[in-house]
Amino acid sequence: MAKKEAKILNQESLPGGSTAIDFNDSEINVTVDNELIKATEQEVETRRLENREKLYAISMNESLLKKYENFIKEEAEWSSTQALGVIEIYKQIQKLKTEKIKDNVIYLGALPVEATHYFLNKATGKGVEDANSFIELYRPFDQALNDVKKDNQILQDLEKKLAAAMQGISLG
């Protein structure tokens, strides 16, 4: 490989810096650990599958389930394709009603939890009675959403680790 000459730069463009850049002294040596990549890819796929199939516990009794159903059926504000989310949540509620609530807990996947939380965040009301009713429904979904976010963060961290491994970088 032919040696490149150092390039002289205008001193005013580099305050306090060198006026020459020598490209010959900075060779980058990147090695990729294929075993780490393969193991991390497997870990990412396993986590994705777990997240897709995982059910989250939500505190719920019969009266709260009725409020939930009424909220989705009558009050959830949507626009455009968000209608699909409302319809899917409503289907999940109907399924929950046939399965019955066990030990004051229902189980939903990440997507219905996230969608419900989204629609609840768009809700409005008036007065203390509406506020209390809203908080009673909101609180269990907010707790479940925190669990969903933790699981999603673990997956994102694994995906970053995989991307770094593919570039020969170690994130520790």
C-alpha positions as CSV (number, residue, x, y, z in Angstrom):
1,M,0.0,0.0,0.0
2,A,1.4,3.4,-1.0
3,K,2.0,5.8,1.8
4,K,-0.3,8.9,1.7
5,E,1.0,12.3,2.4
6,A,0.0,14.3,5.4
7,K,-2.5,17.0,4.3
8,I,-1.9,20.5,5.5
9,L,-5.0,22.3,6.7
10,N,-5.8,25.9,7.3
11,Q,-4.8,26.7,10.9
12,E,-7.8,28.9,11.4
13,S,-10.2,26.0,10.8
14,L,-8.7,23.9,13.7
15,P,-8.6,26.0,16.9
16,G,-5.9,24.5,19.1
17,G,-5.6,21.5,16.8
18,S,-2.9,20.1,14.6
19,T,-2.5,21.5,11.2
20,A,-1.7,18.1,9.7
21,I,-3.6,14.9,9.5
22,D,-1.6,11.7,9.0
23,F,-3.8,8.9,7.7
24,N,-1.0,6.3,7.9
25,D,-0.8,6.1,11.7
26,S,-4.5,5.2,12.3
27,E,-5.2,1.7,11.0
28,I,-8.4,0.3,12.2
29,N,-8.3,-3.4,13.2
30,V,-11.9,-4.7,13.6
31,T,-12.5,-8.3,14.3
32,V,-16.0,-9.9,14.4
33,D,-16.8,-12.6,16.8
34,N,-19.1,-14.9,14.8
35,E,-19.9,-17.0,17.8
36,L,-21.1,-14.0,19.8
37,I,-23.2,-12.8,16.8
38,K,-24.8,-16.2,16.5
39,A,-25.5,-16.5,20.2
40,T,-26.9,-12.9,20.4
41,E,-29.1,-13.5,17.3
42,Q,-30.5,-16.6,19.1
43,E,-31.0,-14.6,22.2
44,V,-32.8,-11.8,20.3
45,E,-35.1,-14.3,18.6
46,T,-35.9,-16.0,21.8
47,R,-36.7,-12.7,23.5
48,R,-38.9,-11.6,20.6
49,L,-40.9,-14.8,20.8
50,E,-41.2,-14.5,24.6
51,N,-42.4,-10.9,24.3
52,R,-44.9,-11.9,21.6
53,E,-46.4,-14.7,23.6
54,K,-46.2,-13.2,27.1
55,L,-49.3,-12.3,28.9
56,Y,-49.4,-9.5,31.5
57,A,-51.4,-9.7,34.7
58,I,-53.9,-6.8,35.2
59,S,-55.9,-6.4,38.4
60,M,-59.5,-6.5,37.4
61,N,-62.9,-7.3,39.0
62,E,-66.3,-7.7,37.2
63,S,-67.3,-4.1,37.7
64,L,-64.0,-2.8,36.4
65,L,-64.2,-5.2,33.4
66,K,-67.6,-3.7,32.6
67,K,-66.1,-0.1,32.8
68,Y,-63.3,-1.3,30.6
69,E,-65.7,-2.8,28.1
70,N,-67.9,0.4,28.2
71,F,-64.8,2.6,27.7
72,I,-63.7,0.7,24.7
73,K,-67.2,0.3,23.3
74,E,-68.4,3.8,23.8
75,E,-65.7,6.3,24.8
76,A,-62.4,5.3,23.2
77,E,-61.4,8.1,20.8
78,W,-59.7,6.9,17.6
79,S,-58.9,8.2,14.1
80,S,-58.2,6.4,10.9
81,T,-56.6,2.9,11.3
82,Q,-56.6,3.2,15.1
83,A,-60.1,1.8,14.7
84,L,-58.5,-1.6,14.2
85,G,-57.0,-1.3,17.7
86,V,-60.3,-0.5,19.3
87,I,-61.9,-3.5,17.5
88,E,-59.1,-5.8,18.5
89,I,-59.3,-4.7,22.2
90,Y,-63.1,-5.2,22.1
91,K,-62.6,-8.8,20.8
92,Q,-60.1,-9.4,23.7
93,I,-62.7,-8.1,26.2
94,Q,-65.3,-10.4,24.8
95,K,-62.9,-13.3,25.2
96,L,-62.1,-12.3,28.8
97,K,-65.8,-12.2,29.6
98,T,-66.3,-15.8,28.4
99,E,-63.2,-17.0,30.3
100,K,-64.3,-15.2,33.5
101,I,-62.0,-13.3,35.8
102,K,-59.9,-15.6,38.1
103,D,-58.5,-14.2,41.4
104,N,-59.3,-10.6,40.3
105,V,-56.8,-10.8,37.5
106,I,-57.0,-10.8,33.7
107,Y,-54.2,-11.5,31.3
108,L,-53.5,-9.6,28.1
109,G,-50.7,-9.6,25.6
110,A,-48.4,-6.6,25.2
111,L,-50.2,-5.1,22.2
112,P,-53.7,-4.9,23.8
113,V,-52.0,-3.5,27.0
114,E,-50.2,-0.8,25.0
115,A,-53.2,0.0,22.8
116,T,-55.5,0.3,25.9
117,H,-53.1,2.6,27.6
118,Y,-52.9,4.7,24.4
119,F,-56.7,5.1,24.3
120,L,-56.9,5.7,28.0
121,N,-54.4,8.5,27.7
122,K,-56.6,10.3,25.2
123,A,-59.6,10.2,27.5
124,T,-61.2,13.3,29.0
125,G,-63.9,13.8,31.6
126,K,-65.4,16.2,34.0
127,G,-65.5,16.4,37.8
128,V,-64.3,14.2,40.6
129,E,-66.6,11.3,39.8
130,D,-65.2,10.9,36.3
131,A,-61.7,11.4,37.5
132,N,-62.0,8.6,40.2
133,S,-63.6,6.3,37.6
134,F,-60.9,7.0,35.1
135,I,-58.0,6.4,37.6
136,E,-59.6,3.2,38.8
137,L,-59.4,1.9,35.2
138,Y,-56.1,3.6,34.3
139,R,-54.0,2.4,37.2
140,P,-53.9,-1.4,36.5
141,F,-53.1,-0.8,32.8
142,D,-50.4,1.7,33.7
143,Q,-48.7,-0.9,35.9
144,A,-49.0,-3.5,33.2
145,L,-47.5,-1.1,30.7
146,N,-44.5,-0.6,32.9
147,D,-43.9,-4.4,32.7
148,V,-44.3,-4.3,28.9
149,K,-41.8,-1.4,28.6
150,K,-39.2,-3.3,30.7
151,D,-39.5,-6.3,28.5
152,N,-39.2,-4.1,25.4
153,Q,-36.2,-2.4,26.8
154,I,-34.4,-5.8,27.4
155,L,-35.1,-6.6,23.7
156,Q,-33.8,-3.3,22.5
157,D,-30.6,-3.7,24.5
158,L,-30.1,-7.1,23.0
159,E,-30.6,-5.7,19.5
160,K,-28.0,-3.0,20.2
161,K,-25.6,-5.7,21.5
162,L,-26.2,-7.7,18.3
163,A,-25.6,-4.6,16.0
164,A,-22.5,-3.8,17.9
165,A,-21.2,-7.4,17.7
166,M,-21.8,-7.4,13.9
167,Q,-19.6,-4.3,13.7
168,G,-16.9,-5.8,15.9
169,I,-17.7,-3.6,18.9
170,S,-18.3,-4.8,22.4
171,L,-20.9,-3.1,24.6
172,G,-19.7,-5.0,27.6
